Amino acid sequence: MANTEPVWIASQIEVMASYGVPYAYEQAVKLSGNDPMYHMKHGIALYKAAIEDQRKRQAKAEGKKPEEIELDLKGVNFDPARSELEAAVKLQPALFRAYYYLGRIYRDMDEAAQAAEAFTKSIQNGPREDEPYVALGELYRRWDYTDEAIQVLAQGKQNVPGGPSDIIFALGLAYDDKGEVDKAIDEYTDAIDRDKSQNRAKYMRGLAYFKKAEGSTSKTEKTALYTKAKSDLEDFQKNAKDEFSKGIASKTLMDIMARQM
């Protein structure tokens, strides 16, 4: 009869990991099928493996490096991962991380309503985790539910104080969607203050300064705002890792130069 003591199983996972993480957790599930953590970790490993396999296939088909492609997940089979994650939450309904990855799977399968429900359950069971707030906020933004996105992301900022800058950046995007440029600038600035490498926030704040300058009737204010926009966009361009991003920034910088002539 197999030894199913947790310590023994954990030691076997380390050995089997040499065959690949999904395989290791698959064996752990076979050894201890009533442990929700093994189901969850197996599901997460299967999900990540499916994405990585698709990235490699798509890169090969397009003749590009895996990091250069715009990943297309249509048609990817996430059913094995979903099945394991559903088994995990059935055994332990409070597993917020399992709900989060279920939400990601539903989102990648374009099942938005189920994704929103899963992200909501993840927040309810793990209110101090930042990722579910960002994911649910992005879904609401995609649906043009701007007020709902702001509400969720503001709640996340409050519940995860001192956390990663991603929630704050996403909140800035939601305010931008609503046309509340000053609030968007404040959130982008907060995101940059928390994480100096938050290059996306630099770009979006630069655009926000530019938009605010375009709407200003004061020549002095326009000049100051264009200067701030130029500084942010130049910083973004300097740190951008791809030519496409650099090109987008260049267009707005050229517009600023034209306004200042």
C-alpha positions as CSV (number, residue, x, y, z in Angstrom):
1,M,0.0,0.0,0.0
2,A,1.4,3.4,-1.0
3,N,2.7,5.7,1.8
4,T,0.5,8.8,1.6
5,E,2.1,10.8,4.5
6,P,2.4,14.5,3.4
7,V,6.2,14.6,4.1
8,W,6.8,11.5,2.0
9,I,4.6,12.8,-0.8
10,A,6.4,16.1,-0.8
11,S,9.8,14.3,-1.1
12,Q,8.5,12.3,-4.0
13,I,7.3,15.5,-5.8
14,E,10.9,16.8,-5.7
15,V,12.2,13.6,-7.3
16,M,9.4,13.5,-9.9
17,A,9.8,17.2,-10.7
18,S,12.8,16.2,-12.9
19,Y,10.2,14.8,-15.3
20,G,8.3,18.1,-15.3
21,V,6.2,20.0,-12.8
22,P,2.8,18.9,-14.2
23,Y,3.9,15.3,-14.1
24,A,5.1,15.6,-10.5
25,Y,1.8,17.0,-9.3
26,E,-0.2,14.5,-11.3
27,Q,1.5,11.7,-9.4
28,A,0.9,13.6,-6.1
29,V,-2.8,13.7,-6.9
30,K,-2.8,10.0,-7.6
31,L,-1.1,9.4,-4.2
32,S,-3.3,11.8,-2.2
33,G,-6.4,12.5,-4.3
34,N,-8.3,14.2,-1.4
35,D,-5.7,16.9,-0.9
36,P,-7.0,20.1,-2.5
37,M,-3.5,21.7,-2.6
38,Y,-2.2,19.0,-5.0
39,H,-5.2,19.4,-7.3
40,M,-4.7,23.2,-7.3
41,K,-0.9,23.0,-8.0
42,H,-1.4,20.4,-10.7
43,G,-4.1,22.6,-12.3
44,I,-1.8,25.7,-12.2
45,A,1.1,23.7,-13.6
46,L,-1.1,22.4,-16.4
47,Y,-2.3,25.9,-17.2
48,K,1.2,27.3,-17.4
49,A,2.4,24.4,-19.5
50,A,-0.4,24.8,-22.0
51,I,0.4,28.5,-22.4
52,E,4.1,27.8,-22.8
53,D,3.5,25.1,-25.4
54,Q,1.3,27.5,-27.3
55,R,3.9,30.2,-27.2
56,K,6.5,27.9,-28.6
57,R,4.2,26.6,-31.4
58,Q,3.1,30.0,-32.4
59,A,6.7,31.4,-32.4
60,K,7.8,28.5,-34.6
61,A,4.9,29.1,-37.0
62,E,5.6,32.8,-37.2
63,G,9.3,32.5,-37.4
64,K,9.9,34.6,-34.3
65,K,11.3,34.3,-30.8
66,P,8.7,33.2,-28.2
67,E,9.0,36.6,-26.4
68,E,8.3,38.5,-29.6
69,I,4.9,37.1,-30.5
70,E,1.5,38.4,-29.6
71,L,0.2,35.3,-27.9
72,D,-3.1,33.9,-29.3
73,L,-4.8,31.4,-26.9
74,K,-7.8,30.6,-29.1
75,G,-8.2,26.9,-29.4
76,V,-5.8,26.0,-26.6
77,N,-7.2,23.1,-24.5
78,F,-7.4,24.2,-20.9
79,D,-9.9,21.5,-19.9
80,P,-7.3,19.4,-17.9
81,A,-6.2,22.4,-15.9
82,R,-9.8,23.6,-15.3
83,S,-10.8,20.1,-14.2
84,E,-8.0,20.0,-11.5
85,L,-8.8,23.5,-10.3
86,E,-12.5,22.7,-10.0
87,A,-11.6,19.6,-8.0
88,A,-9.5,21.8,-5.7
89,V,-12.3,24.3,-4.9
90,K,-14.8,21.5,-4.5
91,L,-12.6,20.0,-1.8
92,Q,-11.7,23.4,-0.3
93,P,-14.0,26.3,-1.3
94,A,-11.7,28.9,0.3
95,L,-8.7,28.4,-2.1
96,F,-8.5,31.9,-3.5
97,R,-5.6,31.1,-5.8
98,A,-7.5,28.2,-7.4
99,Y,-10.4,30.6,-8.2
100,Y,-7.9,33.1,-9.6
101,Y,-6.5,30.6,-12.1
102,L,-10.0,29.4,-12.9
103,G,-10.8,33.0,-13.7
104,R,-7.7,33.3,-16.0
105,I,-8.7,30.1,-17.8
106,Y,-12.3,31.4,-18.4
107,R,-10.9,34.7,-19.5
108,D,-8.6,33.0,-22.0
109,M,-11.5,31.0,-23.3
110,D,-13.6,34.2,-23.7
111,E,-16.1,33.1,-21.1
112,A,-16.2,36.5,-19.5
113,A,-19.1,36.0,-17.1
114,Q,-17.6,32.9,-15.6
115,A,-14.2,34.6,-15.3
116,A,-15.7,37.6,-13.4
117,E,-17.4,35.2,-11.0
118,A,-14.2,33.3,-10.4
119,F,-12.2,36.5,-9.9
120,T,-14.9,37.7,-7.5
121,K,-14.7,34.5,-5.4
122,S,-10.9,34.8,-5.4
123,I,-11.2,38.3,-3.9
124,Q,-13.7,37.2,-1.4
125,N,-11.4,34.4,-0.2
126,G,-8.1,36.3,-0.5
127,P,-8.8,40.0,-0.1
128,R,-5.1,40.8,0.6
129,E,-4.0,39.5,-2.8
130,D,-3.5,42.0,-5.6
131,E,-3.8,39.9,-8.8
132,P,-7.6,39.1,-8.7
133,Y,-8.4,42.8,-8.3
134,V,-6.3,43.7,-11.4
135,A,-7.9,40.8,-13.4
136,L,-11.5,41.7,-12.5
137,G,-10.8,45.4,-13.1
138,E,-9.4,44.7,-16.6
139,L,-12.5,42.6,-17.4
140,Y,-14.8,45.4,-16.3
141,R,-12.8,47.9,-18.4
142,R,-13.1,45.5,-21.4
143,W,-16.9,45.6,-21.0
144,D,-16.8,49.4,-20.6
145,Y,-18.1,49.1,-17.0
146,T,-15.8,51.9,-16.0
147,D,-17.4,52.7,-12.7
148,E,-17.3,49.1,-11.6
149,A,-13.7,48.9,-12.6
150,I,-12.8,51.9,-10.5
151,Q,-14.7,50.5,-7.6
152,V,-13.0,47.1,-7.7
153,L,-9.5,48.6,-8.2
154,A,-9.9,51.3,-5.5
155,Q,-11.0,48.5,-3.1
156,G,-7.9,46.6,-4.1
157,K,-5.6,49.6,-3.5
158,Q,-7.2,50.0,0.0
159,N,-7.0,46.3,0.9
160,V,-3.5,45.7,-0.4
161,P,-1.6,48.7,1.0
162,G,2.0,48.8,0.0
163,G,1.4,46.1,-2.5
164,P,2.6,45.9,-6.1
165,S,2.0,48.9,-8.4
166,D,-0.1,47.0,-10.8
167,I,-3.4,47.8,-9.0
168,I,-2.6,51.5,-8.9
169,F,-1.6,51.5,-12.6
170,A,-4.9,49.7,-13.5
171,L,-6.9,52.2,-11.4
172,G,-5.2,55.0,-13.4
173,L,-6.3,53.4,-16.6
174,A,-9.9,53.2,-15.4
175,Y,-9.9,56.9,-14.5
176,D,-8.4,57.6,-17.9
177,D,-11.3,55.7,-19.5
178,K,-13.7,57.9,-17.6
179,G,-12.0,61.0,-18.7
180,E,-10.9,62.0,-15.2
181,V,-7.4,62.9,-16.3
182,D,-6.2,64.5,-13.0
183,K,-7.1,61.4,-11.0
184,A,-5.5,59.2,-13.7
185,I,-2.3,61.3,-13.4
186,D,-2.3,60.9,-9.6
187,E,-2.6,57.1,-9.8
188,Y,0.1,56.9,-12.5
189,T,2.4,59.0,-10.3
190,D,1.6,56.8,-7.3
191,A,2.4,53.7,-9.3
192,I,5.7,55.2,-10.5
193,D,6.6,56.2,-6.9
194,R,6.1,52.7,-5.8
195,D,8.0,51.1,-8.6
196,K,10.5,53.1,-10.6
197,S,10.5,50.5,-13.3
198,Q,6.8,50.9,-14.0
199,N,7.5,52.1,-17.6
200,R,3.9,51.7,-18.7
201,A,2.8,54.2,-16.1
202,K,5.4,56.7,-17.4
203,Y,3.9,56.3,-20.9
204,M,0.3,56.7,-19.8
205,R,1.1,59.7,-17.6
206,G,2.9,61.3,-20.5
207,L,-0.2,60.8,-22.7
208,A,-2.4,62.2,-19.8
209,Y,-0.2,65.3,-19.5
210,F,-0.5,65.7,-23.3
211,K,-4.3,65.4,-23.3
212,K,-4.5,67.9,-20.4
213,A,-2.3,70.3,-22.3
214,E,-4.4,70.0,-25.4
215,G,-7.5,71.1,-23.4
216,S,-5.9,73.9,-21.5
217,T,-6.5,77.6,-22.4
218,S,-3.5,78.9,-20.5
219,K,-0.3,79.2,-22.5
220,T,1.8,78.9,-19.4
221,E,0.0,75.8,-18.3
222,K,0.2,74.3,-21.8
223,T,4.0,74.8,-21.9
224,A,4.4,73.2,-18.4
225,L,2.2,70.2,-19.3
226,Y,3.9,69.6,-22.7
227,T,7.3,69.7,-20.9
228,K,6.1,67.1,-18.4
229,A,4.6,64.9,-21.2
230,K,7.9,65.2,-23.1
231,S,9.9,64.1,-20.1
232,D,7.7,61.1,-19.4
233,L,7.6,59.9,-23.0
234,E,11.4,60.3,-23.5
235,D,11.9,58.2,-20.3
236,F,9.5,55.6,-21.6
237,Q,11.2,55.5,-25.0
238,K,14.6,55.1,-23.4
239,N,13.5,52.2,-21.4
240,A,11.2,50.5,-23.9
241,K,12.3,47.0,-24.9
242,D,10.8,46.9,-28.4
243,E,10.8,49.1,-31.5
244,F,7.0,49.2,-31.7
245,S,6.7,50.8,-28.2
246,K,9.4,53.3,-29.1
247,G,7.6,54.2,-32.3
248,I,4.3,54.9,-30.5
249,A,6.1,57.3,-28.1
250,S,7.9,59.0,-31.0
251,K,4.6,59.9,-32.6
252,T,3.4,61.8,-29.6
253,L,6.8,63.4,-29.1
254,M,6.6,64.7,-32.6
255,D,3.1,66.1,-31.9
256,I,4.5,67.9,-28.8
257,M,7.4,69.4,-30.8
258,A,4.9,70.6,-33.4
259,R,2.9,72.3,-30.7
260,Q,5.9,74.0,-29.2
261,M,7.2,75.5,-32.4
